[in-house]
Amino acid sequence: MHTAARMAGVLTGLTLTLGGLAFAAPAAHADIPACTNMVHQAGVQVSDAVRAACTQGVHGDLQGCVSALTQVGTPGGAANGACRMAANPPR
């Protein structure tokens, strides 16, 4: 019975670990290229500042992302759209 309990514990731990990875996977799917492409299409050169702003969007800081993109010259509507693309990549 001791071996069965240990096996059940191992299987439970494995299930929780794999389940946690499944929940983390969508959040880890960053769409920085979609964000930077939208900025580029708006006529702004993609720089490290643009990539950093898009990274903020990926992490859910939409206001910080939009603010940073507008500071480098991205028009407001394009900045908003780019940050939304970063935060909510198309599936």
PyMOL commands that place a pseudoatom at each C-alpha (Angstrom):
pseudoatom trace, name=CA, resn=MET, resi=1, chain=A, elem=C, hetatm=0, pos=[0.000, 0.000, 0.000]
pseudoatom trace, name=CA, resn=HIS, resi=2, chain=A, elem=C, hetatm=0, pos=[2.924, 2.334, 0.696]
pseudoatom trace, name=CA, resn=THR, resi=3, chain=A, elem=C, hetatm=0, pos=[4.146, 2.007, -2.900]
pseudoatom trace, name=CA, resn=ALA, resi=4, chain=A, elem=C, hetatm=0, pos=[0.660, 2.666, -4.236]
pseudoatom trace, name=CA, resn=ALA, resi=5, chain=A, elem=C, hetatm=0, pos=[0.361, 5.827, -2.156]
pseudoatom trace, name=CA, resn=ARG, resi=6, chain=A, elem=C, hetatm=0, pos=[3.751, 7.011, -3.367]
pseudoatom trace, name=CA, resn=MET, resi=7, chain=A, elem=C, hetatm=0, pos=[2.780, 6.292, -6.983]
pseudoatom trace, name=CA, resn=ALA, resi=8, chain=A, elem=C, hetatm=0, pos=[-0.481, 8.201, -6.537]
pseudoatom trace, name=CA, resn=GLY, resi=9, chain=A, elem=C, hetatm=0, pos=[1.461, 11.155, -5.139]
pseudoatom trace, name=CA, resn=VAL, resi=10, chain=A, elem=C, hetatm=0, pos=[3.872, 11.116, -8.062]
pseudoatom trace, name=CA, resn=LEU, resi=11, chain=A, elem=C, hetatm=0, pos=[1.031, 10.957, -10.576]
pseudoatom trace, name=CA, resn=THR, resi=12, chain=A, elem=C, hetatm=0, pos=[-0.811, 13.783, -8.828]
pseudoatom trace, name=CA, resn=GLY, resi=13, chain=A, elem=C, hetatm=0, pos=[2.315, 15.939, -8.871]
pseudoatom trace, name=CA, resn=LEU, resi=14, chain=A, elem=C, hetatm=0, pos=[2.906, 15.184, -12.532]
pseudoatom trace, name=CA, resn=THR, resi=15, chain=A, elem=C, hetatm=0, pos=[-0.695, 16.028, -13.391]
pseudoatom trace, name=CA, resn=LEU, resi=16, chain=A, elem=C, hetatm=0, pos=[-0.498, 19.339, -11.523]
pseudoatom trace, name=CA, resn=THR, resi=17, chain=A, elem=C, hetatm=0, pos=[2.805, 20.193, -13.185]
pseudoatom trace, name=CA, resn=LEU, resi=18, chain=A, elem=C, hetatm=0, pos=[1.560, 19.444, -16.684]
pseudoatom trace, name=CA, resn=GLY, resi=19, chain=A, elem=C, hetatm=0, pos=[-1.717, 21.217, -15.990]
pseudoatom trace, name=CA, resn=GLY, resi=20, chain=A, elem=C, hetatm=0, pos=[0.194, 24.282, -14.837]
pseudoatom trace, name=CA, resn=LEU, resi=21, chain=A, elem=C, hetatm=0, pos=[2.215, 24.261, -18.038]
pseudoatom trace, name=CA, resn=ALA, resi=22, chain=A, elem=C, hetatm=0, pos=[-0.968, 24.142, -20.067]
pseudoatom trace, name=CA, resn=PHE, resi=23, chain=A, elem=C, hetatm=0, pos=[-2.278, 27.234, -18.301]
pseudoatom trace, name=CA, resn=ALA, resi=24, chain=A, elem=C, hetatm=0, pos=[1.045, 29.046, -18.676]
pseudoatom trace, name=CA, resn=ALA, resi=25, chain=A, elem=C, hetatm=0, pos=[1.413, 28.258, -22.371]
pseudoatom trace, name=CA, resn=PRO, resi=26, chain=A, elem=C, hetatm=0, pos=[-1.163, 30.754, -23.698]
pseudoatom trace, name=CA, resn=ALA, resi=27, chain=A, elem=C, hetatm=0, pos=[0.342, 33.568, -21.627]
pseudoatom trace, name=CA, resn=ALA, resi=28, chain=A, elem=C, hetatm=0, pos=[3.819, 32.690, -22.844]
pseudoatom trace, name=CA, resn=HIS, resi=29, chain=A, elem=C, hetatm=0, pos=[2.702, 32.955, -26.456]
pseudoatom trace, name=CA, resn=ALA, resi=30, chain=A, elem=C, hetatm=0, pos=[3.960, 36.486, -27.007]
pseudoatom trace, name=CA, resn=ASP, resi=31, chain=A, elem=C, hetatm=0, pos=[2.977, 38.248, -30.174]
pseudoatom trace, name=CA, resn=ILE, resi=32, chain=A, elem=C, hetatm=0, pos=[5.701, 40.859, -30.197]
pseudoatom trace, name=CA, resn=PRO, resi=33, chain=A, elem=C, hetatm=0, pos=[6.199, 40.488, -33.986]
pseudoatom trace, name=CA, resn=ALA, resi=34, chain=A, elem=C, hetatm=0, pos=[2.548, 41.396, -34.650]
pseudoatom trace, name=CA, resn=CYS, resi=35, chain=A, elem=C, hetatm=0, pos=[2.925, 44.440, -32.412]
pseudoatom trace, name=CA, resn=THR, resi=36, chain=A, elem=C, hetatm=0, pos=[6.162, 45.592, -34.038]
pseudoatom trace, name=CA, resn=ASN, resi=37, chain=A, elem=C, hetatm=0, pos=[4.751, 44.979, -37.525]
pseudoatom trace, name=CA, resn=MET, resi=38, chain=A, elem=C, hetatm=0, pos=[1.774, 47.212, -36.776]
pseudoatom trace, name=CA, resn=VAL, resi=39, chain=A, elem=C, hetatm=0, pos=[4.118, 49.942, -35.526]
pseudoatom trace, name=CA, resn=HIS, resi=40, chain=A, elem=C, hetatm=0, pos=[6.234, 49.572, -38.662]
pseudoatom trace, name=CA, resn=GLN, resi=41, chain=A, elem=C, hetatm=0, pos=[3.128, 49.819, -40.867]
pseudoatom trace, name=CA, resn=ALA, resi=42, chain=A, elem=C, hetatm=0, pos=[2.311, 53.100, -39.086]
pseudoatom trace, name=CA, resn=GLY, resi=43, chain=A, elem=C, hetatm=0, pos=[5.607, 54.469, -40.387]
pseudoatom trace, name=CA, resn=VAL, resi=44, chain=A, elem=C, hetatm=0, pos=[7.684, 54.188, -37.229]
pseudoatom trace, name=CA, resn=GLN, resi=45, chain=A, elem=C, hetatm=0, pos=[11.065, 52.496, -37.289]
pseudoatom trace, name=CA, resn=VAL, resi=46, chain=A, elem=C, hetatm=0, pos=[11.162, 49.437, -35.025]
pseudoatom trace, name=CA, resn=SER, resi=47, chain=A, elem=C, hetatm=0, pos=[13.764, 50.006, -32.331]
pseudoatom trace, name=CA, resn=ASP, resi=48, chain=A, elem=C, hetatm=0, pos=[14.640, 48.536, -28.963]
pseudoatom trace, name=CA, resn=ALA, resi=49, chain=A, elem=C, hetatm=0, pos=[12.183, 51.025, -27.410]
pseudoatom trace, name=CA, resn=VAL, resi=50, chain=A, elem=C, hetatm=0, pos=[9.392, 49.705, -29.647]
pseudoatom trace, name=CA, resn=ARG, resi=51, chain=A, elem=C, hetatm=0, pos=[10.209, 46.093, -28.777]
pseudoatom trace, name=CA, resn=ALA, resi=52, chain=A, elem=C, hetatm=0, pos=[10.299, 46.976, -25.066]
pseudoatom trace, name=CA, resn=ALA, resi=53, chain=A, elem=C, hetatm=0, pos=[6.905, 48.684, -25.357]
pseudoatom trace, name=CA, resn=CYS, resi=54, chain=A, elem=C, hetatm=0, pos=[5.444, 45.649, -27.129]
pseudoatom trace, name=CA, resn=THR, resi=55, chain=A, elem=C, hetatm=0, pos=[6.857, 43.449, -24.373]
pseudoatom trace, name=CA, resn=GLN, resi=56, chain=A, elem=C, hetatm=0, pos=[4.926, 45.558, -21.861]
pseudoatom trace, name=CA, resn=GLY, resi=57, chain=A, elem=C, hetatm=0, pos=[1.795, 44.810, -23.886]
pseudoatom trace, name=CA, resn=VAL, resi=58, chain=A, elem=C, hetatm=0, pos=[2.513, 41.092, -23.792]
pseudoatom trace, name=CA, resn=HIS, resi=59, chain=A, elem=C, hetatm=0, pos=[2.664, 41.305, -20.015]
pseudoatom trace, name=CA, resn=GLY, resi=60, chain=A, elem=C, hetatm=0, pos=[-0.705, 43.052, -19.856]
pseudoatom trace, name=CA, resn=ASP, resi=61, chain=A, elem=C, hetatm=0, pos=[0.491, 46.623, -19.285]
pseudoatom trace, name=CA, resn=LEU, resi=62, chain=A, elem=C, hetatm=0, pos=[-1.543, 48.127, -22.128]
pseudoatom trace, name=CA, resn=GLN, resi=63, chain=A, elem=C, hetatm=0, pos=[-1.387, 51.670, -20.810]
pseudoatom trace, name=CA, resn=GLY, resi=64, chain=A, elem=C, hetatm=0, pos=[2.401, 51.525, -20.435]
pseudoatom trace, name=CA, resn=CYS, resi=65, chain=A, elem=C, hetatm=0, pos=[2.732, 49.960, -23.889]
pseudoatom trace, name=CA, resn=VAL, resi=66, chain=A, elem=C, hetatm=0, pos=[0.592, 52.629, -25.580]
pseudoatom trace, name=CA, resn=SER, resi=67, chain=A, elem=C, hetatm=0, pos=[2.375, 55.415, -23.733]
pseudoatom trace, name=CA, resn=ALA, resi=68, chain=A, elem=C, hetatm=0, pos=[5.812, 54.119, -24.723]
pseudoatom trace, name=CA, resn=LEU, resi=69, chain=A, elem=C, hetatm=0, pos=[4.800, 53.639, -28.368]
pseudoatom trace, name=CA, resn=THR, resi=70, chain=A, elem=C, hetatm=0, pos=[3.312, 57.134, -28.632]
pseudoatom trace, name=CA, resn=GLN, resi=71, chain=A, elem=C, hetatm=0, pos=[6.512, 58.575, -27.136]
pseudoatom trace, name=CA, resn=VAL, resi=72, chain=A, elem=C, hetatm=0, pos=[8.493, 57.131, -30.057]
pseudoatom trace, name=CA, resn=GLY, resi=73, chain=A, elem=C, hetatm=0, pos=[6.066, 58.626, -32.575]
pseudoatom trace, name=CA, resn=THR, resi=74, chain=A, elem=C, hetatm=0, pos=[3.470, 55.917, -33.132]
pseudoatom trace, name=CA, resn=PRO, resi=75, chain=A, elem=C, hetatm=0, pos=[0.018, 57.444, -33.756]
pseudoatom trace, name=CA, resn=GLY, resi=76, chain=A, elem=C, hetatm=0, pos=[-2.442, 56.753, -30.916]
pseudoatom trace, name=CA, resn=GLY, resi=77, chain=A, elem=C, hetatm=0, pos=[-4.734, 54.402, -32.817]
pseudoatom trace, name=CA, resn=ALA, resi=78, chain=A, elem=C, hetatm=0, pos=[-1.848, 52.345, -34.154]
pseudoatom trace, name=CA, resn=ALA, resi=79, chain=A, elem=C, hetatm=0, pos=[-0.198, 52.231, -30.735]
pseudoatom trace, name=CA, resn=ASN, resi=80, chain=A, elem=C, hetatm=0, pos=[-3.432, 51.045, -29.138]
pseudoatom trace, name=CA, resn=GLY, resi=81, chain=A, elem=C, hetatm=0, pos=[-3.956, 48.377, -31.798]
pseudoatom trace, name=CA, resn=ALA, resi=82, chain=A, elem=C, hetatm=0, pos=[-0.351, 47.196, -31.615]
pseudoatom trace, name=CA, resn=CYS, resi=83, chain=A, elem=C, hetatm=0, pos=[-0.499, 46.832, -27.850]
pseudoatom trace, name=CA, resn=ARG, resi=84, chain=A, elem=C, hetatm=0, pos=[-3.772, 44.927, -28.065]
pseudoatom trace, name=CA, resn=MET, resi=85, chain=A, elem=C, hetatm=0, pos=[-2.182, 42.603, -30.621]
pseudoatom trace, name=CA, resn=ALA, resi=86, chain=A, elem=C, hetatm=0, pos=[0.671, 41.984, -28.208]
pseudoatom trace, name=CA, resn=ALA, resi=87, chain=A, elem=C, hetatm=0, pos=[-1.650, 41.310, -25.277]
pseudoatom trace, name=CA, resn=ASN, resi=88, chain=A, elem=C, hetatm=0, pos=[-4.225, 39.218, -27.155]
pseudoatom trace, name=CA, resn=PRO, resi=89, chain=A, elem=C, hetatm=0, pos=[-2.564, 37.411, -30.033]
pseudoatom trace, name=CA, resn=PRO, resi=90, chain=A, elem=C, hetatm=0, pos=[-4.924, 36.023, -32.674]
pseudoatom trace, name=CA, resn=ARG, resi=91, chain=A, elem=C, hetatm=0, pos=[-5.535, 32.298, -32.301]
for i in range(1, 91): cmd.bond("trace and resi %d" % i, "trace and resi %d" % (i + 1))
show_as sticks, trace
zoom trace
